[in-house]
Amino acid sequence: MSATSAALSEFESKKLLAEHGIPIVREKLVTSAADAVEAADWLGYPVVLKACGPGLAHKTELGLVELNLPYDEEVAAAYFRVTRKAPETIDGVLVQTMLRGNRELVAGMTRDAQFGPCVMLGLGGIFVEALREVVFRVAPMGNRDAEDMMEEIHGSGMLGSFRGDPPVERGLLAEILISLGELGLSRPDIAEVDINPLIIEGSRPVAADALVVVS
């Protein structure tokens, strides 16, 4: 990230993605343990808690993420654990639905000095770091470009029936990739978008975490 750019918070990043038609996890930003419990009751258990603030990265490594919380008392306790470890500059704590899926992708947009907005797709979670294999297309994109990206990624077989899960909704995934390109074209101030993981819940890709960098 350059000195002239700034990262939005996870909440702000996903709100922007949702405005452009990209499916995001159900969530609520709260600033108290009582509100966290109320949000969890509204979303339905189990839930995830995450510290949320501009430019806050590596949340898991910093102990700022609590997963699979099953009831009110655990949510309240997790809220205090997260906020004790978090920097004072956080906006609050995100309470999110705990997505269930055996498959994770990473998707995003980066702005190349020569080609402009480029859309990215690859395996997500631990695999993106281990394999370091992603594919790119220059925006604007069409359905054929998106389909080609799906075929080219390492482990593309994961997009079919996998471990008892149905095939990924490739049409929806294509719409997400096309939307990322359109976002890059319509917002020249956005330098980068990173969705990791894009969890396949059943057959639907859903953004569980995201980071948008604005220049």
Helices and strands as residue ranges (DSSP letters): E 6-7, H 10-19, E 27-30, H 33-43, E 47-52, E 65-69, H 72-85, E 92-97, E 103-112, E 116-123, H 126-131, E 134-138, H 143-152, G 156-159, H 170-186, E 190-201, E 204-207, E 210-214
